[in-house]
Amino acid sequence: MQELLVTEVIPREKGRTSIRFDNGMEVLLYKGEVRKLGLQEQTVISREKYDEIIYEILGTRAKKRAMFLLEQMDRTEHQLRDKLMQNGYPAVCVDLAIDYVKKYHYIDDLRYATNYISYQQKRKSRQKLKIDLLTKGIDKNVIEQALDEAFDSDEQIKIRQLLEKKHYDPKECDRKEKQKTYQYLMRRGFKGSDILHVMKIWDGYEE
């Protein structure tokens, strides 16, 4: 059975200690755990004890941390993975936690994307919604499926709704104000042709 060498023991904040092994793995354990496991620099540990640290101690802790994070707010798989990595969990423990919450459907990127689209589509274009979800780490095929299921508003209808919300009145707007409104709608991902079409109708004539 392969043995591993503890190469470094470094005190960290919040009562934790960083343990580094000669296989390149670095883990964060509480001081009490370090004492109980007898981990000191140049200590050789069995593979069995190493697996206990990774899978039983940290793997279980990562699962609980993932559940806690999801109780705070819904997250994509990418967001949850990043958060766990930021919390200092090794990649193997993060994988265990992700597999666990996916198994019980605590995270579901399709559900997340569908809900996001349903809530945001009144003020964002299809393209802007797609970009937003891509930046959250959701697969493009999942996004397309969610858009097909949840996106049900015409782009020009949304533009008119936003103009109404902004109390847009072309009779009281000069060229600069109209340009500002146009840029506002462009930033929300609407096509220039759709914006101009609606604004021209609003001005009282068709294209």
LOMI-152262 format. One line per 3 residues: number of its first residue (from 1); their letters; for each residue x, y negated, z of C-alpha. Coordinates in nm, 2 decimals. Last residue first. Layout:
REM LOMI-152262
NUM = A = X,Y,Z | ...
***
This chain:
REM LOMI-152262
207 = EEY = -4.01,-5.22,-4.17 | -4.35,-5.31,-4.02 | -4.45,-5.65,-3.89
204 = GDW = -4.56,-5.82,-3.57 | -4.25,-5.86,-3.36 | -4.35,-5.54,-3.17
201 = IKM = -4.35,-5.36,-3.50 | -4.00,-5.49,-3.56 | -3.89,-5.39,-3.21
198 = VHL = -4.02,-5.04,-3.26 | -3.84,-4.99,-3.59 | -3.52,-5.15,-3.47
195 = IDS = -3.51,-4.92,-3.17 | -3.58,-4.61,-3.38 | -3.31,-4.70,-3.63
192 = GKF = -3.06,-4.78,-3.36 | -3.10,-4.43,-3.22 | -3.18,-4.41,-2.84
189 = GRR = -2.90,-4.30,-2.60 | -2.98,-4.51,-2.30 | -2.70,-4.74,-2.38
186 = MLY = -2.87,-4.81,-2.72 | -3.18,-4.93,-2.53 | -2.99,-5.19,-2.33
183 = QYT = -2.80,-5.29,-2.64 | -3.13,-5.37,-2.82 | -3.25,-5.57,-2.52
180 = KQK = -2.94,-5.78,-2.52 | -2.97,-5.83,-2.90 | -3.33,-5.95,-2.85
177 = EKR = -3.21,-6.19,-2.57 | -2.94,-6.33,-2.80 | -3.18,-6.38,-3.09
174 = DCE = -3.42,-6.57,-2.87 | -3.70,-6.41,-2.67 | -4.03,-6.58,-2.58
171 = KPD = -4.22,-6.46,-2.89 | -4.05,-6.13,-2.88 | -4.21,-6.05,-2.54
168 = YHK = -4.04,-5.76,-2.35 | -4.20,-5.71,-2.01 | -3.91,-5.48,-1.91
165 = KEL = -4.16,-5.20,-1.84 | -4.33,-5.27,-2.17 | -4.00,-5.25,-2.35
162 = LQR = -3.93,-4.92,-2.17 | -4.27,-4.77,-2.27 | -4.22,-4.88,-2.63
159 = IKI = -3.88,-4.71,-2.64 | -4.03,-4.40,-2.49 | -4.30,-4.39,-2.76
156 = QED = -4.03,-4.43,-3.02 | -3.84,-4.12,-2.89 | -4.15,-3.90,-2.89
153 = SDF = -4.21,-3.72,-2.56 | -4.21,-3.35,-2.49 | -3.87,-3.25,-2.36
150 = AED = -3.93,-2.96,-2.11 | -3.91,-2.63,-2.29 | -3.71,-2.72,-2.60
147 = LAQ = -3.49,-2.95,-2.40 | -3.42,-2.67,-2.15 | -3.33,-2.43,-2.43
144 = EIV = -3.10,-2.69,-2.58 | -2.93,-2.75,-2.24 | -2.88,-2.37,-2.18
141 = NKD = -2.71,-2.35,-2.52 | -2.49,-2.65,-2.44 | -2.37,-2.49,-2.12
138 = IGK = -2.41,-2.71,-1.81 | -2.10,-2.88,-1.67 | -2.27,-3.18,-1.52
135 = TLL = -2.11,-3.39,-1.80 | -2.31,-3.17,-2.05 | -2.63,-3.25,-1.86
132 = DIK = -2.58,-3.62,-1.90 | -2.49,-3.59,-2.27 | -2.80,-3.38,-2.34
129 = LKQ = -3.02,-3.63,-2.15 | -2.86,-3.92,-2.35 | -2.93,-3.73,-2.68
126 = RSK = -3.30,-3.66,-2.59 | -3.35,-4.03,-2.50 | -3.37,-4.16,-2.15
123 = RKQ = -3.64,-4.35,-1.96 | -3.94,-4.12,-1.96 | -3.72,-3.82,-2.00
120 = QYS = -3.56,-3.84,-1.66 | -3.79,-3.63,-1.43 | -3.88,-3.36,-1.68
117 = IYN = -3.52,-3.35,-1.82 | -3.37,-3.30,-1.47 | -3.62,-3.03,-1.38
114 = TAY = -3.54,-2.84,-1.70 | -3.17,-2.88,-1.66 | -3.18,-2.75,-1.30
111 = RLD = -3.40,-2.46,-1.39 | -3.17,-2.36,-1.67 | -2.87,-2.41,-1.45
108 = DIY = -3.00,-2.17,-1.19 | -2.85,-2.18,-0.84 | -3.02,-2.02,-0.54
105 = HYK = -3.13,-1.75,-0.79 | -3.06,-1.47,-0.54 | -2.78,-1.32,-0.76
102 = KVY = -2.67,-1.67,-0.86 | -2.61,-1.75,-0.49 | -2.39,-1.45,-0.44
99 = DIA = -2.20,-1.47,-0.77 | -2.11,-1.83,-0.69 | -1.99,-1.74,-0.34
96 = LDV = -1.78,-1.45,-0.46 | -1.63,-1.66,-0.74 | -1.55,-1.94,-0.49
93 = CVA = -1.37,-1.67,-0.28 | -1.16,-1.57,-0.57 | -1.08,-1.93,-0.66
90 = PYG = -0.94,-2.00,-0.31 | -1.16,-2.22,-0.08 | -1.02,-2.56,0.00
87 = NQM = -1.33,-2.77,0.04 | -1.25,-2.93,-0.30 | -1.27,-2.58,-0.46
84 = LKD = -1.61,-2.54,-0.30 | -1.73,-2.87,-0.44 | -1.60,-2.79,-0.79
81 = RLQ = -1.78,-2.46,-0.79 | -2.10,-2.62,-0.68 | -2.09,-2.89,-0.95
78 = HET = -2.01,-2.63,-1.22 | -2.29,-2.40,-1.11 | -2.53,-2.69,-1.12
75 = RDM = -2.65,-2.84,-0.79 | -2.98,-2.89,-0.60 | -2.93,-3.09,-0.29
72 = QEL = -2.85,-3.06,0.08 | -2.97,-2.70,0.11 | -2.75,-2.62,-0.19
69 = LFM = -2.44,-2.74,0.00 | -2.53,-2.52,0.30 | -2.58,-2.22,0.09
66 = ARK = -2.24,-2.27,-0.07 | -2.08,-2.31,0.27 | -2.23,-1.98,0.38
63 = KAR = -2.10,-1.80,0.08 | -1.76,-1.96,0.12 | -1.75,-1.85,0.49
60 = TGL = -1.83,-1.49,0.39 | -1.55,-1.49,0.13 | -1.31,-1.66,0.37
57 = IEY = -1.34,-1.41,0.65 | -1.45,-1.08,0.49 | -1.31,-1.11,0.14
54 = IIE = -0.98,-1.31,0.16 | -0.88,-1.26,0.52 | -0.99,-0.89,0.53
51 = DYK = -0.81,-0.84,0.20 | -0.49,-0.96,0.35 | -0.53,-0.73,0.65
48 = ERS = -0.58,-0.43,0.42 | -0.29,-0.54,0.20 | -0.07,-0.52,0.51
45 = IVT = 0.10,-0.82,0.67 | 0.46,-0.92,0.68 | 0.54,-1.22,0.91
42 = QEQ = 0.80,-1.45,0.77 | 0.61,-1.75,0.90 | 0.35,-1.65,1.16
39 = LGL = 0.01,-1.49,1.13 | -0.09,-1.28,1.43 | -0.45,-1.22,1.30
36 = KRV = -0.60,-1.34,1.63 | -0.36,-1.64,1.64 | -0.44,-1.75,1.28
33 = EGK = -0.81,-1.70,1.35 | -0.80,-1.92,1.65 | -0.62,-2.19,1.45
30 = YLL = -0.89,-2.19,1.19 | -0.79,-2.07,0.85 | -0.72,-2.24,0.52
27 = VEM = -0.57,-2.02,0.24 | -0.28,-2.04,0.00 | -0.21,-1.76,-0.25
24 = GND = 0.12,-1.77,-0.44 | 0.20,-1.40,-0.40 | 0.45,-1.48,-0.13
21 = FRI = 0.17,-1.60,0.10 | 0.08,-1.94,0.22 | -0.13,-2.01,0.53
18 = STR = -0.27,-2.36,0.59 | -0.40,-2.42,0.94 | -0.73,-2.57,1.05
15 = GKE = -0.82,-2.75,1.37 | -0.99,-3.04,1.18 | -0.67,-3.15,1.00
12 = RPI = -0.39,-2.92,0.89 | -0.11,-2.73,1.05 | 0.13,-2.55,0.80
9 = VET = 0.22,-2.19,0.82 | 0.45,-2.09,0.53 | 0.60,-1.78,0.37
6 = VLL = 0.36,-1.51,0.50 | 0.48,-1.20,0.33 | 0.25,-0.95,0.17
3 = EQM = 0.25,-0.57,0.18 | 0.14,-0.34,-0.10 | 0.00,0.00,0.00
***
